[in-house]
Amino acid sequence: MTRRPENLNELIDELRQARDELRVQMHLAAAEVRDEWEVLEKKWGQFRSRAERVGEATGEAAEEVGEALELVGEELRKGYQHIRKVL
Protein backbone atom coordinates (compact mmCIF):
# COMPACT_ATOMS: atom_id res chain seq x y z
CA MET A 1 0.00 0.00 0.00
CA THR A 2 1.29 3.46 -0.82
CA ARG A 3 1.74 6.00 1.92
CA ARG A 4 -0.63 8.92 2.23
CA PRO A 5 0.86 12.32 1.34
CA GLU A 6 1.27 14.80 4.18
CA ASN A 7 -0.23 17.74 2.31
CA LEU A 8 -1.76 18.84 -0.98
CA ASN A 9 1.57 19.97 -2.45
CA GLU A 10 3.09 16.57 -1.77
CA LEU A 11 0.09 14.89 -3.43
CA ILE A 12 0.40 17.17 -6.46
CA ASP A 13 4.13 16.40 -6.77
CA GLU A 14 3.52 12.66 -6.45
CA LEU A 15 0.78 12.68 -9.08
CA ARG A 16 2.81 14.89 -11.43
CA GLN A 17 5.76 12.50 -11.24
CA ALA A 18 3.59 9.43 -11.86
CA ARG A 19 1.88 11.21 -14.76
CA ASP A 20 5.17 12.25 -16.34
CA GLU A 21 6.64 8.75 -16.07
CA LEU A 22 3.58 7.16 -17.61
CA ARG A 23 3.35 9.71 -20.43
CA VAL A 24 6.80 8.58 -21.59
CA GLN A 25 5.58 4.98 -21.80
CA MET A 26 2.25 5.77 -23.49
CA HIS A 27 3.52 5.47 -27.06
CA LEU A 28 3.84 1.72 -26.46
CA ALA A 29 0.45 1.29 -24.81
CA ALA A 30 -2.53 -0.58 -26.19
CA ALA A 31 -5.65 1.32 -27.22
CA GLU A 32 -7.51 0.38 -24.04
CA VAL A 33 -4.83 1.87 -21.85
CA ARG A 34 -4.74 4.99 -24.01
CA ASP A 35 -8.48 5.43 -23.48
CA GLU A 36 -8.00 5.12 -19.73
CA TRP A 37 -5.12 7.61 -19.96
CA GLU A 38 -7.36 10.15 -21.70
CA VAL A 39 -9.95 9.88 -18.93
CA LEU A 40 -7.22 10.41 -16.33
CA GLU A 41 -5.85 13.40 -18.26
CA LYS A 42 -9.25 15.11 -18.04
CA LYS A 43 -9.41 14.39 -14.31
CA TRP A 44 -5.85 15.69 -13.92
CA GLY A 45 -6.85 18.99 -15.50
CA GLN A 46 -9.84 19.31 -13.18
CA PHE A 47 -7.70 18.33 -10.19
CA ARG A 48 -5.05 20.97 -10.93
CA SER A 49 -7.67 23.66 -11.47
CA ARG A 50 -9.36 22.87 -8.16
CA ALA A 51 -6.02 22.62 -6.35
CA GLU A 52 -5.17 26.14 -7.46
CA ARG A 53 -8.50 27.38 -6.12
CA VAL A 54 -7.85 25.71 -2.76
CA GLY A 55 -4.60 27.62 -2.54
CA GLU A 56 -6.56 30.83 -2.98
CA ALA A 57 -9.49 29.93 -0.69
CA THR A 58 -9.64 30.26 3.06
CA GLY A 59 -11.55 28.79 5.96
CA GLU A 60 -14.13 26.04 5.90
CA ALA A 61 -14.67 26.18 2.15
CA ALA A 62 -10.99 25.49 1.55
CA GLU A 63 -11.10 22.53 3.92
CA GLU A 64 -14.12 21.04 2.15
CA VAL A 65 -12.60 21.52 -1.28
CA GLY A 66 -9.31 20.13 -0.01
CA GLU A 67 -11.04 16.96 1.20
CA ALA A 68 -12.75 16.55 -2.17
CA LEU A 69 -9.39 17.04 -3.89
CA GLU A 70 -7.89 14.27 -1.79
CA LEU A 71 -10.58 11.91 -3.08
CA VAL A 72 -9.91 12.90 -6.69
CA GLY A 73 -6.18 12.61 -6.06
CA GLU A 74 -6.62 9.09 -4.72
CA GLU A 75 -8.67 8.18 -7.80
CA LEU A 76 -5.90 9.54 -10.03
CA ARG A 77 -3.26 7.64 -8.03
CA LYS A 78 -5.17 4.37 -8.46
CA GLY A 79 -5.63 5.02 -12.17
CA TYR A 80 -1.92 5.71 -12.65
CA GLN A 81 -1.04 2.58 -10.68
CA HIS A 82 -3.35 0.52 -12.87
CA ILE A 83 -1.78 1.85 -16.06
CA ARG A 84 1.70 1.22 -14.65
CA LYS A 85 0.75 -2.42 -13.96
CA VAL A 86 -0.60 -2.85 -17.48
CA LEU A 87 2.54 -1.40 -19.02
PyMOL commands that set and color helices and strands:
alter all, ss='L'
color gray80, all
select helices_A, chain A and resi 8-28+31-56+59-86
alter helices_A, ss='H'
color red, helices_A
deselect
rebuild
show_as cartoon
